[in-house]
Every structure is written in structure tokens, then in C-alpha cells.
């Protein structure tokens, strides 16, 4: 059995979008496209037109992906939505004029060469980043794959192309595909960053995976509801000793690399994650990354201001502090901007 929640919206008649449920007790669809075609046969008002990519559980999926492989990742419940819900015109069909316009940015470099056929294939990448919610003129992740394509095809124009994206690469955030990324976006973006002498930061663990797995648990945390930011091993530990609280944005980019170039965008990214954890009902947020602790703790006042909200009785705990507490050690919570009220 598969239970489907399908995004629906008709800009001509609907004031708001909604999700319509569908249940298949038995099915033999090979691909996601076959599933959508069957829904369309039984629901003539549903449209997806020439759409090639959608989002399933907020991750990008090609309609020709194997349905069994999709369900292995999602389980028996899938939430299908348009690539960009705010630009939906009819269900999974979107107005992509904003994407098309970014082609013009490359027009002077291209001269009379027409590379629009390849460019149009990159539509899902344009809508793959949250950055455009806070910076409307961002060219999108699609620009990086297109730039790489143009450099390979027109190597004599390499400097011009790199100059066009040099102020864009700082906003790169790895796109979230449910299965494989057919565009190899992350590899391409990192290669372009090297050409531009820009280095993306790497996670700085506070404790190792081995320390997490081998921790001696002496203190009872079973009454605590704990959210964990982007660390599977730490999540597994919390499951064993307390109540793990999952939240929607727990693996999203915190904007650390963007901070020194565009503080407003970085604060918007980090504040959304922090307040998503806060709203999840957790007592505190646990992090195993020095960068995350800096963003969520040191900048906590600015993050609260960005959301125009307060973090009442909520705080950030570092993984090394949590492990020390589990072992029964007494510690001082130094450098904490948000008061720790764990005792």
C-alpha cells in the first residue's frame, strides 16, 4: 500500500493550495510518471503537463525514477508537490519565467550561440535552493552547472564565465535530491569554487563518532525531549537515552559560509532552522559542529531578531557537553549566550 498526499492548486479558482489524499492498496507502476498518469486518468482535474521534476517529501525527484526505489527512501507515505509551490499555476505545473530570465545573464558571453536547450534542462536546480527566498536576484544552482557546461564548450570564455558567477558561488547550497543528482551539481560547484579560490567550510565535530558510540551512560535523560542538528550518530544516541525530536529543517544548511559576505541571508537561513527546532517541542537543540554552535548560540540574539521572536527557555548544547553530562560529570556552561537550564 502507498498513501499519497498530492499538491493541488488552480490559480484561476483557488485562493489557497491544498493537498489531496490518494491511496493505492495494490499497484504495478514502474515509475513516478506512471503513478501520476493513473491519478490523472481517475481525476481529470489534476494536471502536471510537461513537468519532468517534482518534490517528494521536499526532495527533488525525476518523474521517470523507479517508484520502488523512491518508496525505499520514503516508506509508504509520499508527499508530492510542485518544484516551487509559490509559482504553481495548476497543480504540479509552474510558471518558470524567473528561471528563463536568468539565461539572459549569459547572453553577452554566448553572443550568437544558442545554448537554451541545455539550459532548460536545469530548471529543477534553479528551484533547489532556499537562497532565492531571501535573495531574489540569486541566479540559482542551475547557473553553476550551466557555467561549467559553457566553460567546457567555450574554454576561451572561461574568465568571462567565472567572472559572472564569482559573486554567486558564495550562495551555493547542495541541492537535495531524493535519489541521485543527475547533474552532479555538488561536484561541479566545488570545482568552480576552486577555480575562484573560494573554499567551502567543512563540518568541525566536537566529538568523534567513536566517542558517541562508546559513551558510558550513567545519568537518566529519559524525560528530556531533544532535537539534534545534522548528525545521525548523535541522533541514535539520543534515541537510546532520551526522546528524540525530529524537525523538518534538521539537515538544512546554516549559512555559515555566507555569513561574512551576506549576513542578512545567513541569519535568515540559520534562524529558520533554529526556530523550527524550537517549535518542534524540544527542550534544547544538540549540535556536534563548531560552526553550528557559533551560528545558533553566539548569534542567537540576531537570529531571534531576524524572526521577530524569542527563544523562551530554549538553549543550545554542544555534543561534548552532553556526553560529559551522560557520564555524570559536572561542567560549567561557558560561552553560552542562551541560558542552559538542564539541571
C-alpha positions in Angstrom: 0.0 0.0 0.0 1.1 3.6 -0.7 -0.5 6.7 0.7 -0.1 9.8 -1.3 -0.7 13.5 -0.4 -0.7 15.4 -3.7 -0.3 19.2 -4.0 -3.2 20.8 -5.7 -3.8 24.4 -6.8 -5.5 26.2 -9.6 -4.6 29.9 -9.8 -7.9 30.7 -11.7 -10.2 29.4 -8.9 -8.3 28.6 -5.7 -7.4 31.1 -3.0 -5.0 28.7 -1.4 -3.3 25.5 -2.3 -4.2 22.2 -0.6 -3.2 18.5 -0.5 -5.5 15.8 -1.8 -5.1 12.3 -0.5 -4.9 9.2 -2.7 -4.5 5.6 -1.5 -3.3 2.6 -3.6 -3.7 -0.8 -2.0 -2.1 -2.5 -4.9 -0.1 -1.1 -7.8 2.3 -2.1 -10.5 3.7 1.3 -11.6 7.3 1.2 -12.7 7.9 5.0 -12.4 6.5 8.0 -10.7 5.3 9.3 -14.0 3.1 6.2 -14.4 1.6 6.8 -11.0 0.8 10.4 -11.8 -0.7 9.4 -15.2 -3.0 6.9 -13.3 -4.1 9.7 -10.9 -4.8 11.9 -13.9 -6.9 9.2 -15.6 -9.1 8.9 -12.5 -9.0 12.6 -11.6 -9.4 14.7 -14.9 -8.9 18.0 -13.0 -5.4 17.0 -12.0 -2.6 18.4 -14.3 1.1 18.0 -14.5 1.7 18.9 -18.2 5.3 18.6 -19.4 6.7 18.6 -15.8 9.8 16.5 -15.5 10.7 17.1 -11.9 8.7 17.4 -8.7 9.4 17.3 -5.0 8.7 14.3 -2.8 8.9 14.9 0.9 10.7 18.2 0.0 13.4 16.4 -2.1 13.7 16.7 -5.9 12.7 13.7 -8.0 12.6 13.0 -11.7 9.2 11.6 -12.9 11.0 8.7 -14.6 12.6 7.5 -11.4 11.8 3.9 -10.4 8.8 4.0 -8.0 10.1 1.1 -5.9 13.4 3.0 -5.3 11.5 6.1 -4.3 9.4 4.1 -1.8 12.6 2.5 -0.3 13.6 6.0 0.7 10.3 7.4 1.8 8.3 4.5 3.2 4.7 4.0 2.3 3.7 7.7 2.6 4.8 10.2 0.0 4.0 13.9 -0.2 4.2 15.1 -3.8 4.5 18.9 -4.6 5.5 21.3 -7.3 9.1 22.3 -7.6 8.1 25.7 -6.4 4.7 25.9 -4.8 4.5 29.7 -4.8 4.9 29.6 -8.6 2.3 26.9 -9.3 -0.3 27.8 -11.9 -2.0 24.4 -12.0 -1.1 21.6 -9.6 2.5 20.5 -10.5 2.8 22.9 -13.4 4.7 26.1 -12.5 5.4 29.5 -14.1 9.2 29.4 -14.7 9.6 32.9 -16.1 12.0 33.8 -13.3 14.2 30.8 -14.3 14.1 31.6 -18.0 15.2 35.2 -17.3 18.5 34.1 -15.8 19.5 32.8 -19.3 19.8 36.5 -20.3 22.7 36.9 -17.8 24.8 34.7 -20.1 23.7 36.3 -23.4 26.7 38.6 -23.8 29.1 35.7 -23.3 27.1 33.5 -25.7 26.9 36.1 -28.4 25.0 34.3 -31.2 25.4 30.8 -29.8 22.2 29.4 -28.6 22.5 27.0 -25.6 19.0 27.3 -24.4 18.2 23.6 -25.0 20.7 22.5 -22.4 19.9 25.4 -20.1 16.2 24.5 -19.9 17.1 21.0 -18.6 18.5 22.7 -15.4 15.1 24.0 -14.2 15.0 21.8 -11.1 18.3 23.2 -9.9 17.1 26.7 -10.1 14.3 25.9 -7.6 16.5 23.7 -5.4 17.8 26.3 -3.1 16.2 28.3 -0.3 18.5 31.2 -1.0 16.0 32.7 -3.5 13.5 33.1 -0.7 15.9 35.7 0.8 17.8 36.9 -2.3 15.6 37.2 -5.4 18.4 38.0 -7.8 20.4 34.8 -7.0 21.0 33.0 -10.3 20.2 29.7 -8.7 22.2 26.4 -8.6 21.4 26.0 -12.2 23.8 28.8 -13.1 26.8 26.7 -11.8 26.0 23.7 -13.9 25.4 25.9 -16.9 28.6 27.8 -16.3 30.6 24.6 -16.2 28.9 23.4 -19.4 29.9 26.7 -21.1 33.5 26.6 -19.9 33.9 23.1 -21.3 32.3 24.1 -24.6 33.9 27.6 -24.9 37.2 27.4 -23.0 38.3 30.7 -24.4 35.5 32.4 -22.5 36.4 30.8 -19.2 37.4 34.1 -17.4 34.2 35.8 -18.5 32.0 32.9 -17.3 33.8 32.7 -14.0 33.5 36.5 -13.5 29.7 36.2 -14.0 29.3 33.6 -11.2 32.1 34.7 -8.8 29.6 36.6 -6.6 27.0 33.8 -6.9 29.2 30.8 -5.7 29.1 32.0 -2.1 25.4 31.3 -2.0 25.7 27.7 -3.2 23.9 25.1 -1.1 23.9 21.5 -2.1 20.6 20.6 -3.7 18.5 17.8 -2.0 17.6 15.0 -4.4 15.7 12.0 -3.1 17.9 9.7 -5.2 20.9 10.6 -7.2 21.6 14.1 -8.6 21.7 13.6 -12.4 23.5 17.0 -12.8 26.4 16.2 -10.4 25.8 19.7 -9.0 27.9 19.4 -5.9 31.0 18.2 -7.7 30.7 21.0 -10.3 30.1 23.7 -7.8 33.1 22.7 -5.7 35.3 22.6 -8.8 34.1 26.1 -9.8 34.8 27.3 -6.3 38.4 26.1 -6.6 38.8 28.0 -9.8 37.6 31.1 -8.0 39.8 30.5 -5.0 36.8 30.1 -2.7 36.8 27.4 -0.1 33.6 25.9 1.4 34.0 25.1 5.1 33.7 21.6 6.4 32.0 20.2 9.5 34.1 20.6 12.7 33.0 17.8 15.0 33.0 18.5 18.7 33.2 14.7 19.5 34.1 11.8 17.2 31.7 9.1 16.1 33.6 6.6 18.2 33.1 8.7 21.4 29.4 8.8 20.7 29.1 5.1 20.2 31.2 4.1 23.2 29.8 6.6 25.7 29.2 5.2 29.2 25.6 6.3 30.2 25.2 7.0 33.9 22.6 9.8 34.0 18.9 9.4 33.2 17.8 11.8 30.3 14.6 9.9 29.6 12.4 12.8 30.5 14.1 15.2 28.0 12.9 15.9 24.5 16.0 16.6 22.4 16.4 17.9 18.9 19.7 17.2 17.0 21.1 19.2 14.2 22.6 17.3 11.3 24.3 14.3 13.0 22.9 10.7 12.6 25.2 9.1 15.2 24.2 11.7 17.8 20.5 11.1 16.9 21.0 7.4 17.5 22.5 8.1 20.9 19.6 10.4 21.8 17.1 7.7 20.8 18.7 5.4 23.3 18.8 7.8 26.3 16.1 10.3 25.7 13.2 11.3 23.5 14.5 12.3 20.0 12.5 15.1 18.4 12.8 15.3 14.7 12.2 18.6 12.9 11.8 19.4 9.3 14.9 21.5 8.8 17.3 19.4 10.8 19.7 18.9 7.9 19.4 22.2 6.2 22.4 24.5 5.5 23.0 27.0 8.3 24.6 29.6 6.1 28.0 29.7 7.8 30.0 30.3 4.6 27.6 33.0 3.5 27.9 34.9 6.8 30.9 37.1 6.0 29.6 38.0 2.6 25.8 38.5 3.2 24.9 38.4 6.9 21.2 39.0 6.3 20.8 35.9 4.2 22.9 33.8 6.6 20.8 34.9 9.6 17.6 34.1 7.7 18.8 30.6 6.9 20.0 29.9 10.5 17.1 31.4 12.2 14.6 29.3 10.2 16.4 26.2 11.4 16.7 27.3 15.0 13.0 28.2 15.3 11.9 25.1 13.5 13.7 23.1 16.2 12.2 25.3 18.9 8.7 24.8 17.5 9.2 21.1 17.4 8.7 20.9 21.1 12.3 20.0 22.0 13.8 21.1 25.3 17.0 22.0 23.7 19.0 21.7 20.4 22.1 19.4 20.4 24.9 20.1 17.9 28.1 18.3 17.0 29.6 21.0 14.8 31.6 24.1 16.0 30.1 26.1 13.1 26.5 25.3 14.1 27.2 26.2 17.8 28.6 29.5 16.7 25.6 30.3 14.4 22.9 29.1 16.8 24.4 30.3 20.1 26.8 33.2 19.5 24.3 34.8 17.1 21.2 33.8 19.0 20.1 37.5 19.7 20.4 38.3 16.0 18.6 35.1 15.0 15.7 36.0 17.3 15.6 39.5 15.8 15.5 38.0 12.3 12.4 36.0 13.2 11.0 38.7 15.5 10.5 36.0 18.1 12.0 34.9 21.4 13.6 31.6 22.4 11.9 31.2 25.8 13.7 28.6 28.0 15.4 27.1 24.9 19.1 26.7 24.5 21.9 25.0 22.5 24.0 22.2 23.9 27.3 21.0 22.5 27.8 17.3 21.9 30.9 17.2 24.2 28.9 18.8 27.0 26.1 16.3 26.5 28.5 13.3 26.7 30.0 14.7 29.9 26.6 15.1 31.4 25.8 11.5 30.5 28.9 10.3 32.3 27.8 12.2 35.4 30.5 14.9 35.2 29.8 18.4 36.5 30.6 21.0 33.9 30.4 24.8 33.5 28.5 26.0 30.6 30.9 28.7 29.4 30.4 30.8 26.3 26.6 30.1 26.3 24.5 33.1 25.2 21.3 31.2 25.9 21.0 30.1 29.5 21.3 26.4 29.9 18.6 25.1 32.3 19.4 21.4 32.1 19.6 20.8 35.9 
